Amino acid sequence: MRELKLIDCHLHTNISPDASKNVTIEGYCNRAIKYSLAAIAITEHIEINRWEKEKDTFEKSMTENTLAKKKYPFLISGLEMGQATQNFEIAEKITGMELIMPWPDLTFF
């Protein structure tokens, strides 16, 4: 019988507007260990129609995730893109190589 591995692929830290202000990557990682999750994904909100205001949020999230992965290799960097159909040009720029290259393991949800 195969072993069932549990993961959570939809977590927001205090960077996202709909998350509690006391939620951190470190806290999620510690809970993942406590509950024996195989992996977790931090998927911060990035709204296409507010990209110019939110690109710093994207950079901050990816930087924090990259640093945390050194300690927690089961951490997945994700991105929850809202309203991508509102501006295809910006959506393509965000998902294009120029922004993803620093974070080759970025996953889109």
Backbone torsions as a table, in degrees:
resi	resn	phi	psi	omega
1	MET	NA	136.5	179.7
2	ARG	-77.5	147.7	177.8
3	GLU	-79.0	133.7	177.4
4	LEU	-85.9	126.1	178.3
5	LYS	-111.5	127.8	-179.1
6	LEU	-97.8	139.0	175.4
7	ILE	-136.3	157.9	173.8
8	ASP	-121.9	116.3	-174.1
9	CYS	-106.7	20.8	-178.8
10	HIS	-148.6	79.6	179.5
11	LEU	-124.1	139.8	176.1
12	HIS	-117.9	139.2	174.4
13	THR	-95.4	-172.4	-179.7
14	ASN	-65.8	-3.3	175.5
15	ILE	-73.6	-35.8	-179.2
16	SER	-79.0	144.4	-176.4
17	PRO	-67.7	-20.9	-177.4
18	ASP	-99.5	13.4	179.7
19	ALA	-107.8	157.0	175.4
20	SER	-63.0	146.0	-177.8
21	LYS	-71.9	-12.9	-179.6
22	ASN	-102.1	11.2	-179.8
23	VAL	-89.5	129.1	-178.6
24	THR	-129.8	163.2	175.1
25	ILE	-60.7	-45.0	-179.9
26	GLU	-58.1	-43.7	178.9
27	GLY	-62.8	-44.2	177.4
28	TYR	-62.4	-42.9	-179.3
29	CYS	-63.4	-41.5	178.0
30	ASN	-63.6	-39.4	177.4
31	ARG	-67.9	-37.1	177.7
32	ALA	-60.5	-42.6	177.3
33	ILE	-64.3	-46.7	-178.9
34	LYS	-56.7	-41.3	-176.7
35	TYR	-99.1	13.7	174.9
36	SER	57.4	39.8	174.6
37	LEU	-77.0	142.4	-179.6
38	ALA	-76.1	-29.2	-179.6
39	ALA	-162.8	158.7	171.4
40	ILE	-138.2	152.9	177.8
41	ALA	-122.6	126.5	172.4
42	ILE	-88.2	117.8	-174.9
43	THR	-124.6	82.1	-179.1
44	GLU	-69.3	151.3	176.8
45	HIS	-75.5	133.5	169.5
46	ILE	-132.1	112.4	-179.1
47	GLU	-92.1	123.3	-176.9
48	ILE	-57.7	-41.9	-176.6
49	ASN	-71.2	-5.9	176.5
50	ARG	-126.3	26.3	-173.9
51	TRP	-55.3	-44.5	-177.5
52	GLU	-59.7	-33.1	178.0
53	LYS	-83.0	-25.1	-172.2
54	GLU	-104.4	-3.4	-177.7
55	LYS	-64.9	-28.9	175.8
56	ASP	-66.5	-34.8	176.6
57	THR	-62.7	-44.0	177.6
58	PHE	-58.6	-49.7	179.9
59	GLU	-59.3	-44.7	-179.1
60	LYS	-62.6	-46.1	-179.5
61	SER	-61.8	-47.4	-178.0
62	MET	-65.3	-38.0	177.9
63	THR	-64.6	-45.9	179.1
64	GLU	-63.4	-40.7	178.6
65	ASN	-64.3	-42.8	-179.9
66	THR	-60.7	-43.4	178.3
67	LEU	-65.5	-42.0	-178.3
68	ALA	-67.0	-29.7	-178.9
69	LYS	-63.6	-23.5	177.6
70	LYS	-63.5	-35.2	179.5
71	LYS	-92.7	-32.7	-175.5
72	TYR	-124.8	84.5	-175.0
73	PRO	-66.1	-13.0	179.1
74	PHE	-82.8	0.2	-178.2
75	LEU	-79.5	131.4	178.3
76	ILE	-109.9	134.1	175.1
77	SER	-87.1	125.5	-179.5
78	GLY	-128.7	175.4	-180.0
79	LEU	-150.7	126.0	175.6
80	GLU	-103.4	103.2	-176.9
81	MET	-89.6	120.8	177.2
82	GLY	-100.8	145.2	173.4
83	GLN	61.7	37.0	-179.0
84	ALA	-61.3	-28.6	-179.4
85	THR	-76.7	-8.4	179.5
86	GLN	-74.1	-27.3	-178.7
87	ASN	-155.0	90.3	-177.8
88	PHE	-60.8	-34.8	-178.4
89	GLU	-61.2	-46.9	179.2
90	ILE	-69.4	-41.1	178.8
91	ALA	-58.3	-42.9	178.6
92	GLU	-66.7	-36.3	178.0
93	LYS	-64.8	-43.1	-179.5
94	ILE	-64.7	-42.3	-178.2
95	THR	-86.1	-3.4	-179.5
96	GLY	-78.0	167.2	-175.2
97	MET	-59.0	-33.5	-174.6
98	GLU	-61.9	-31.5	179.8
99	LEU	-96.0	-24.0	-176.6
100	ILE	-86.8	-26.2	-174.1
101	MET	-49.9	-42.4	179.1
102	PRO	-67.0	-18.7	-178.0
103	TRP	-128.2	76.7	-172.8
104	PRO	-65.4	-17.0	-178.8
105	ASP	-101.4	16.1	178.6
106	LEU	-63.1	134.4	-179.1
107	THR	-118.6	138.3	178.9
108	PHE	-101.7	136.0	178.4
109	PHE	-121.9	NA	NA
